[in-house]
């Protein structure tokens, strides 16, 4: 990311939720790790995806 892209991403109100989702996704790739079930993350994913028109299923 460019410095401008980084600043815009960090300014997004869902920045912390996006980071938490990314970390959970990364943690889920580690063999033997314990991660919360997907339905636990649905509210976070919905908030992050709300700004992406047409992506979130109804």
N, C-alpha and C positions, 0 to 999 in steps of 0.2 A: 504494500500500500504506500502511496505517496503521503507526505506529511499532511496534505490537505484532505486526503481520503481518511487518514487516521483521525484527524480532528473532527471530521463530519461524523464518523462512526462513533467516536467517544461522546459526541454531543447528542446522539440519539437517546430518547428517553428509555428505550429498551436495551441500551448498551450492556448493562450488567446482566440482564436476562440472557442476552445472546452469548455472552462470555460463559455464563453458567451452563448453558446448553452445550456449548462447544466442549467445555471441560468434561461434562457428563458423557458426551459422545466419545471423546478420547479415552476416558476411563473405562468405557464399555468395551473397548478393544483389547484391554489387558486380560489375558487368560487368567481365570481364577478370581478376578475382582468381583466385588459385590456392588451393584448399581441399582438404584431405585427402578421399579418397573416403568415401562413407557407411559402408562396412563398417568403416572405422577407428574410427568413433564408436559402433558397436553396443554394445561393453562399457559405455561411459559411459551411453548411452541406457538400457540394461537396468538399470543401478544406479539411475538417476534414476527410472525407471518402476516399479521393484520395489515401491515403496510405494503404487502406484495399483492397487488390486484390480481384476482383470479386464481391464486395459488391455493388458498385454504378451502377445502371441501365444505359443502354445506350439509 
